[in-house]
Amino acid sequence: MADKSSEDIDNVPSFLTGDYPYKERNLSSFPEWWQENIVKFREYGMPVYKPPVFQDGVIAPEQIAALEERFGIKIRMRNFDPQRVDEWEITIDDETVTTIERHRHPEGFPMLAMTADEFVKTIEQARSSPD
């Protein structure tokens, strides 16, 4: 796994920076899941929604959606333990396959401690593992 600090990331999509990254963009240009999260965060008075990003700057939910479509599976990143906010479980069809470290990037989004390619390999290996 690559070991880069959040300050070393050059590939972070520039529109995710700043206090309100959507002011220059048409919200309808975002996928439906993204629009829903923007609205939900606003409704609950939370800071602006910014999706998780892999170390190489790839938006995690977009990568996950591509893998779900490719393999016909449901992938989730979740955390059930409030004491372990620096780690999320990765599940395939509700079965935990691994964990992924994360931290809050200074720009406010979750930075995942692997690249998108490493994530793809992790999912491919989990799918090929015997139960």
URNOR-V107160 format. One record per residue. N is the residue number from 1. RES is the residue in one small letter. PSI is psi in radians with two decimals (999 if undefined). NEAR is the number of other C-alpha atoms within 12 Angstrom. D_FIRST is the distance of its C-alpha to the first C-alpha in Angstrom with 2 decimals. Layout:
n->{N	N}
res->{RES	RES}
psi->{PSI	PSI}
near->{NEAR	NEAR}
d_first->{D_FIRST	D_FIRST}
This chain:
n->{1	2	3	4	5	6	7	8	9	10	11	12	13	14	15	16	17	18	19	20	21	22	23	24	25	26	27	28	29	30	31	32	33	34	35	36	37	38	39	40	41	42	43	44	45	46	47	48	49	50	51	52	53	54	55	56	57	58	59	60	61	62	63	64	65	66	67	68	69	70	71	72	73	74	75	76	77	78	79	80	81	82	83	84	85	86	87	88	89	90	91	92	93	94	95	96	97	98	99	100	101	102	103	104	105	106	107	108	109	110	111	112	113	114	115	116	117	118	119	120	121	122	123	124	125	126	127	128	129	130	131}
res->{m	a	d	k	s	s	e	d	i	d	n	v	p	s	f	l	t	g	d	y	p	y	k	e	r	n	l	s	s	f	p	e	w	w	q	e	n	i	v	k	f	r	e	y	g	m	p	v	y	k	p	p	v	f	q	d	g	v	i	a	p	e	q	i	a	a	l	e	e	r	f	g	i	k	i	r	m	r	n	f	d	p	q	r	v	d	e	w	e	i	t	i	d	d	e	t	v	t	t	i	e	r	h	r	h	p	e	g	f	p	m	l	a	m	t	a	d	e	f	v	k	t	i	e	q	a	r	s	s	p	d}
psi->{2.36	2.53	1.51	2.47	2.79	-0.50	-0.34	-0.09	2.03	-0.26	0.09	2.22	2.20	-0.50	-0.19	-0.02	2.78	3.00	-0.72	1.61	-0.12	0.01	-0.47	0.10	2.59	2.05	-0.50	-0.17	-0.19	2.70	2.74	-0.76	-0.64	-0.79	-0.75	-0.72	-0.67	-0.83	-0.81	-0.78	-0.72	-0.81	-0.63	0.14	0.45	2.85	2.78	2.46	2.27	2.14	2.80	2.55	2.39	2.88	-0.43	0.16	0.00	2.31	2.06	-0.84	-0.52	-0.71	-0.73	-0.77	-0.71	-0.73	-0.69	-0.76	-0.76	-0.74	-0.13	0.72	3.00	2.05	2.35	2.55	2.18	2.81	2.10	-0.16	1.82	-0.27	-0.22	1.00	-0.16	0.15	2.34	2.56	2.49	2.16	2.58	2.09	0.84	0.16	2.17	2.23	-0.46	-3.12	2.82	2.31	2.63	2.78	2.84	2.04	2.60	-0.40	-0.04	0.02	2.76	2.20	2.11	2.47	0.84	2.84	2.92	-0.69	-0.71	-0.66	-0.77	-0.81	-0.69	-0.79	-0.76	-0.76	-0.71	-0.66	-0.51	-0.13	2.46	2.59	999}
near->{18	19	18	22	20	28	16	16	26	15	21	30	22	18	21	30	22	20	16	19	23	23	13	13	14	12	18	13	12	17	17	14	19	25	22	18	22	26	20	16	17	16	13	12	11	14	21	27	30	38	39	38	36	42	37	30	33	30	30	37	30	23	27	32	21	20	26	22	13	16	19	14	21	23	35	27	30	26	21	14	11	10	9	16	18	22	24	28	25	30	25	27	18	15	20	23	27	24	26	34	30	32	27	23	29	19	28	24	31	34	40	41	33	32	30	30	22	22	36	26	16	26	33	20	16	23	26	12	10	7	9}
d_first->{0.00	3.78	6.33	9.39	12.45	14.39	17.03	15.03	14.51	17.11	16.71	17.88	21.00	23.88	25.99	23.72	24.75	27.98	30.00	31.01	28.91	31.20	34.49	34.35	33.16	35.08	33.56	34.84	32.40	29.51	28.84	31.01	28.30	27.41	31.12	31.69	29.04	30.57	33.96	32.94	31.30	34.48	36.78	35.30	35.37	31.62	29.78	29.16	26.63	23.34	20.83	17.18	14.97	11.40	9.77	11.48	14.72	15.30	17.52	16.06	19.53	20.37	17.41	18.35	21.98	21.36	19.67	22.51	25.05	23.61	23.53	26.26	24.27	23.75	20.27	20.24	18.06	20.26	20.91	24.08	23.82	24.83	23.89	20.15	19.71	16.20	14.96	15.97	16.73	16.00	19.20	20.70	24.46	24.49	22.64	19.55	16.75	13.80	12.95	10.68	10.83	12.80	15.17	18.19	17.90	21.12	22.39	22.47	19.92	17.02	13.69	10.89	7.52	5.76	7.62	10.77	10.22	7.29	9.85	12.62	11.41	11.08	14.58	15.96	15.14	16.64	19.62	20.26	20.14	23.69	24.82}
